[in-house]
Amino acid sequence: MAALTRSAPSEQERMSHEMGMHTEKLGGRSRQVFFDIDLNEPANGFALPNAYDVDFNKRGEIDASNMPSKNINLRIRELMQDGFGTILIRNPGAKHSIAVGILNRLNLIVDGSLGYFGLGLIDGPNVRISGRVGWSCAENMMSGTILIEKNAGSQFGAAIRGGDLVCKGDVGSRTGIDMKGGTIVVGGNTGAFTGFMMQRGRMVICGNAGKNLGDSMYDGTIYIAGEPASLGVDAVWAAMTDLDKAWLERKLRRYDVTPKGGIDSFRKIVAGKQLWNYDNLEPTEKKLVL
Amino acid sequence: MCGIAGLIHRDGATAVGKEMTAMLSSLRHRGPDSTGFAIYGTSTPNEYVMRLKLAEQEDLAKDHHIRQKIRERQAEVDKMLAELGAETVEVAEATPYAFRYRLRYAGDTRRLATEIEQIEGAEVLSFGSALELIKDLGDASRVSEQYGLGGFRGTHGIGHTRMATESDVDIRSAHPYWAYPYNDIAVVHNGQITNYWIMRREMERLGHRFMSNCDSELLAVYTANNLEQGATLEDSLRASIKDIDGVFTYVVATENELGMAKDTMAAKPMVLFESDNLVALASEEVAIRAIVPREIDTSDPYDEEVRVWQR
């Protein structure tokens, strides 16, 4: 029988290892991944400890009329590098992937609308958008605030980890899918499968929701002032507490969003936790243990 | 992925060919394999426009005798039209393999289309009093230029940029699809239909014909079947959400209407702009911005949403 040997690591694996990332041997059902930030790396904005030193009173402008998305993003980075802490983007024209990967404190003002994947992977900026945003806005957002004055498309705030993501209008389907933290506020209605597989964080819906609200949610809290078309699997109603109301009051006041019926119109949805299987061993693990 | 777009003007005819070209050009990244337009002009009483192709574009490169064959096929078409009592008013050769016939005809459209499609290589792409259906390989600007759409005036239209996933890269599999044999009805679709073969067999048992293996063609045939049963466009769109499985957003145009339907999962995108004079919809807002270059309010239709607009 031939010996089992591991093939040479791929270039991607080699780079991962050099960056300090490696996977520990699986112990039970947990998997730990370590990541060492190299504090000596050049200040390219890759990690927060090396973020650009910006002055919020220093204001720059970008006219995006005739610029492709890549150049707009490069220009944002150049301005931050030069210390601009407030950036105004004019004429974004609903282009895709604008203002992604900003890992810096920044006041970003968008005069207009963004297309798909806007503001993805951001960590830190405060963003105001006078128009609307397309699908997958703020995907994987880590921190900061985003305030959108008009509507948003589907997958709004998919997998966000932190920060406040606020849309004053209506949003599409699968809002907050897989969210792992942070807060999503919807001033209007939201579509089907909102909060699908939500794992942590809070979602506030001032209007109605489509079918299967909170489907398969692991954890987290959904507040809704209107009516959901239906609750998803394992999403259950829970009692509102004074703490819930106080938190909602403060959070919504900050963004000037309030449902027609006021704070008292909110109800709360949480995970029923009937789908939890964390204490059950997988078949392969049973073989090892038994 | 595919990109779809549509628009309808409520205040008369405009340069709809140019507008649809601009919309589809901005969706090029969603699929450059083929592009198609179904645009609606002004109808002339008792006159019809028939668009047909007598070969695939790729045949030109593969078959040395194809031009001769096309001439022979066209002669057969002319003979067939005469036999069926159709008076040919004008014939235009849009490309070496695609033709536009202006006809006077009072007979049965289905019979005419069926008889013509008996001719080898012939496919009737559209038939109607207002509809002009053009589709070919390449992106929107290429197809538009090839067929001279820039100067086309009309009230509404739909279009499609295709990224081939379920079937071949050829004109047969390109959108829009004419809802054979109904005058002036065309369909574009973004998505995948998972009960295609079941539904196709059902439609074939009812006597409908399919020209391709593209799942999107099913929507055109299905719409035609519903209209044949007396359904309105809105009825048909609503019924499709229950009858068709898969992920889809599709748009249908008739002589006077524009309609859309979205599946139960809302998995495929659609952005909608509505004003008093214009309704425009597309897979991405950039396509709408291509014809409305100012800040506008847009929205996303929800799951199972059906909308119909009149011109």
Interface residues (C-beta under 8 A of the other chain):
Chain A: G93 A94 K95 H96 G112 S113 G115 Y116 S130 G131 R132 G134 W135 K150 N151 G153 S154 G169 D170 G172 S173 R174 G191 A192 F193 G210 K211
Chain B: T264 M265 A266 P269 V271 E284 E285 V286 I288 R289 P293 E295 I296 D297 T298 S299 D300 Y302 D303
